[in-house]
Amino acid sequence: MSKIVIVGAGFAGLFAARGLRRVQADITLIDQHNYHLFQPLLYQVATAGLAPSDIAWPIRGVLRAQKNITVLLDRVQGVDVGANFVLTAERRIPFDTLIVATGAQHAYFGNDDWAPFAPGLKSVDDATSIRRRVLMAFEQAEMNEDEAARRRLLTFVIVGAGPTGVELAGTIAELATRTLATDFRRIDSRSARVILVEAGPRLLPSLSERSSDYTRKALVGLGVEVRLGFAVTRCNGDGVIVNNELIPSATVLWAAGVQASAAGPWLGAETDRAGRVLVETDLSAPGLPNVFVIGDTAAVIDANGESVPGIAPAAKQQGRYVARVIRARLEHRRTPKPFRYRHFGSLATIGRKAAVIELPFMRLSGLLAWWVWGVAHIYFLIGVRSPLLVALSWLRQYATYGRGARLITGSDDGLGGRPSVD
């Protein structure tokens, strides 16, 4: 029986696995976590809007009905493409066909020493660590007598104005001005500064200028300071330097870029500047027809000559496509046509009751866009069996400005723990 190994249980890997559910093959899915994560809502965990269990589900539970698959909790360290083995610390897992869907990680553009001071948001651990930082900043400010130290603690800097940066800025601003407004006695949480820094000329560069302009105005209306056209030139425990100005801040969050996992070096494949493998039109690695690279790990140019964006719908489509290719090969049928990405639209939420959406046939902004955004995300929640219950829970949270996940957990590790106070 053919052996298929899938590395990574993100959108691409999981949808590839699901697409192979009726294939006569022995499938092994390997991931370093035991859960599938709905990454588009990570910022809600980071800002105390949702608990991790609301956006992550055990992989074994999601795939329990699929009898041809085995799930392994392990960390892949390399691939022997000559002998067809996936390598972990203690295992050599053989394969006839390999699917690499290992995702992406934070990119600091040569400034990796900034990472401890400016964490990014790619995992549940990142989100809970950021949640701790944000909530501890308010708690420490409440206890601090020094006004300068208080201002530093109540200054939040987000670097990068893509969807994640915009969403973090908007929700932290609302957390400070609405949710926490009556929780403290010695500080006014509404005095907190939320600063969004972007090196480019506008917010949400993947969307139209009209949507970018609307987003900037909406963020300013929430009290966010938007600084465009200036890059961060230094980041440390004191804060950041932007345009030769030191912005003292105890909480700096990184949303400025990502780079692919180590799949390129594993496979000895050519990559782009972000480390993504340059794949063939059937999403296989060049010279390795039995190895497919999908999701954020791959640089994909579709049949229309367009670069495929690194978003969840694209990853799902790639996973399904590769499953069809593998199934056709095993069943000795005609191989599907080259991969063609279908773009259904782009969307980002700015805050409560505000979002921007660009569909192929229309553009939306404001409250209606926010509702469409919410419905779309609930629809795509993979592990939810009662979407209506989730919708009602979110509606209650938003209507009452409540934050049901406002717990400070974890140890003071110096990174994701207690903000330092001078």
GIDAKA-V615644 format. One record per pair of residues at least 6 apart in sequence whose C-alpha atoms are under 6 Angstrom apart, sorted by sequence separation. I is the first residue (numbers start at 1). J is the second residue. D is the distance in whole Angstrom. If there is no record, write none. Layout:
BEGIN
I|J|D  I|J|D
END
This chain:
BEGIN
44|50|5  45|51|6  79|85|6  86|92|6  234|240|6  240|246|6  271|277|4  279|285|5  285|291|6  301|307|5  349|355|4  357|363|6  412|418|5  79|86|5  85|92|6  86|93|5  234|241|5  240|247|5  270|277|6  271|278|5  284|291|6  285|292|6  300|307|6  328|335|6  348|355|6  357|364|5  79|87|6  85|93|5  181|189|6  204|212|6  233|241|6  239|247|6  284|292|4  300|308|6  348|356|6  356|364|6  78|87|5  85|94|4  141|150|5  203|212|5  232|241|6  239|248|4  283|292|6  347|356|6  356|365|4  77|87|6  84|94|6  85|95|6  232|242|5  238|248|6  239|249|4  325|335|6  347|357|4  355|365|6  76|87|6  77|88|5  84|95|6  346|357|6  355|366|5  76|88|5  141|153|6  346|358|5  354|366|4  357|369|6  75|88|6  176|189|5  177|190|4  264|277|6  345|358|5  354|367|5  356|369|6  176|190|5  296|310|5  345|359|4  353|367|5  355|369|5  259|274|5  260|275|5  355|370|5  137|153|5  259|275|6  260|276|5  354|370|5  38|55|5  353|370|5  37|56|4  36|56|6  295|315|4  36|57|5  276|297|5  277|298|5  278|299|5  3|25|6  5|27|6  7|29|6  8|30|6  9|31|6  35|57|5  276|298|5  277|299|6  2|25|5  3|26|5  4|27|5  5|28|5  6|29|5  7|30|5  8|31|5  35|58|4  36|59|6  276|299|5  1|25|6  3|27|6  5|29|6  34|58|6  35|59|5  34|59|6  10|36|6  9|36|6  201|228|6  201|229|5  195|224|6  199|228|6  200|229|5  194|224|5  195|225|5  196|226|5  197|227|5  198|228|5  199|229|4  199|230|4  199|231|4  155|192|6  157|194|6  160|197|6  161|198|5  260|297|5  302|339|6  303|340|5  154|192|5  155|193|5  156|194|5  157|195|5  158|196|5  159|197|5  160|198|5  302|340|5  157|196|6  28|69|6  32|73|5  26|68|6  27|69|5  28|70|5  29|71|5  30|72|5  31|73|5  32|74|5  161|203|5  162|204|5  28|71|6  31|74|6  32|75|5  161|204|6  142|186|6  21|66|6  142|187|6  282|338|5  281|338|5  282|339|6  281|339|6  46|127|4  45|127|6  46|128|6  46|130|5  47|131|6  46|131|4  13|101|5  5|95|6  165|255|5  4|95|6  3|95|5  4|96|6  6|98|6  3|96|5  4|97|5  5|98|5  6|99|5  7|100|5  8|101|5  4|98|6  7|101|6  8|102|5  155|249|5  158|252|6  156|251|5  157|252|5  158|253|5  159|254|5  160|255|5  152|248|5  156|252|6  159|255|6  160|256|4  152|249|5  153|250|5  159|256|6  152|250|6  117|236|6  117|237|6  114|235|6  118|252|5  119|253|5  120|254|5  118|253|5  119|254|6  118|254|5  107|257|5  107|258|4  106|258|4  107|259|5  105|258|5  105|259|5  104|259|5  104|260|4  104|261|5  250|419|6  170|350|5  171|351|6  170|351|5  167|349|6  167|350|5  163|348|6  79|266|5  78|266|5  99|291|6  104|296|6  97|290|5  98|291|5  99|292|5  100|293|5  101|294|5  103|296|5  97|291|6  99|293|6  101|295|6  103|297|5  179|401|5  132|408|5  12|295|5  133|416|6  133|417|6  129|416|5  116|415|6  15|316|6  19|320|6  12|315|4  16|319|4  20|323|6  11|315|6  12|316|5  15|319|5  16|320|5  19|323|5  11|316|5  15|320|6  12|319|5  16|323|5  57|383|6  49|403|5  51|405|5  48|403|6  50|405|6  49|405|6  48|405|5  48|406|5
END
